[in-house]
Amino acid sequence: MTLEALQERVRQAAAHKAPLRLRGGGSKDFYGNEPRGEVLDTRGYAGIVSYEPTELVVTARCGTPLIELEQALNESNQCLPFEPPHFGPGATLGGCVAAGLSGPRRASAGALRDFVLGVRLVDGHGRALAFGGQVMKNVAGYDLSRLAAGSLGTLGLIAEVSLKVLPLPAVELTLELEMNQAAALEATNGWAGQPLPVSATAWHAGRLCVRLSGAEPAVRAAAVKIGGTHVEAGQFWHEVREQRHAFFGGPEPLWRVAVPSNCPPLGAPGGTLIEWSGALRWLRTRDARELAAKAGGHATLFRSHDKRDGVFTALGPVAMSLHRRLKAAFDPAGILNPGRLYAEL
């Protein structure tokens, strides 16, 4: 498949005002409002365009399997610092960026959008538009290239992405501590304010796991300071990232709640799993949106069979107006993943 073929497909859909469902491996079909329209499979437009390990930048096409990209980076002892979840073997780079989701390392390394240097989009006119670049000291198109992250393909088909990468940590170890939720929040926030190499935290059911990553002397010194029991937890972090941990199983709706990290326990009646030193809380309760609002945050209905009340927290009038203007500018016919973010767009 060529870029020109993707452009022509979009032009034809725009001419007939026929909605297109942009789709790679389908591993994140569950995320966002219900997709609709004829499927435009992006997996044929794949491959690493350029990768120079010494420059810490990789550029690849949207259909590139995420696992293949990570394997190529690993061979050069490098990684995607935001530790993106796959949620399935077919995950692609385009879907990864469109979903904008980051894994356990996000609180220490930064979010996916922070590592997007440039993108090439196919907009609703079928035009190929380039934003940003392929160097880290780049400012041209800064906001627009990062705006693609988390857009769920509503602004354009993300055809190509340039990402900043980082070296793999020299040493990693995980500590396990027994403590209640309030104590865990206090502890993780305290460590976040100190020069400690904490790369991930996860609390559930009285058990706090803390991952340390970096140079061996720093990791060993931090382990002594934090305490707890050293455990082999590579599989644990994988299960948390990919939501294969037992907490994520079951038919109950799963809520993704973003709040200030120092927010006290939300008092959710269902189960809770906490990441990112308290900034990300996974809940199993229908009161999630109300609890998040009271804490100064917001809640997303991450997984559910019933999405009638909407997946994402409603935007304020100013933000919604801006969102409509962006959608109209990039996709005037409204054919690209319509309604995926907000039902009215």
MOSULNOR-V454366 format. One line per field, one symbol per residue. ss: DSSP state (H for helix, E for strand, L for the rest). phi: phi as a letter, one per 40 degrees, with the letter a starting at -180 (. if undefined). Layout:
ss=???
phi=???
This chain:
ss=LLHHHHHHHHHHHHHHLLLEEEELLLLLLLLLLLLLLEEEELLLLLLEEEEEHHHLEEEEELLLEHHHHHHHHHHLLEELLLLLLLLLLLLEHHHHHHHLLLLLLHHHHLLHHHHEEEEEEELLLLLEEEEELLLLLLLLLHHHHHHLLLLLLLLLEEEEEEEELEELLLEEEEEEEELLHHHHHHHHHHHHLLLLLEEEEEEELLEEEEEEEELHHHHHHHHHHHLLEEELLHHHHHHHHLLLLHHHLLLLLEEEEELLLLLLLLLLLLLEEEEHHHLEEEELLLLHHHHHHHLLLEEEEEELLLLLLLLLLLLLHHHHHHHHHHHHHHLLLLLELLLLLLLLL
phi=.bccccccccdccccbfcdbbcaccgcbdccgcdcahccbccccbbhccaabdccfbbbaccccddcccccccccbgbacccfcccgiccdbcccdcccgcbcdcdccchcdccbccabbbbcccgccbbbgabbccbbcgdcccccccgcfgccicccabbbcbbccccababbbbcaccccccccccccccbcbccbababafgbbbbbbbicdccccccccccggbcbcbdccccccccfbcddcchccdbbbbbbdccccdcgccccbbbbffhcbbcbbaccdcccccccgbabbccbacbbccgcbccccccccccccccccccaccgbcfdgccbdcb
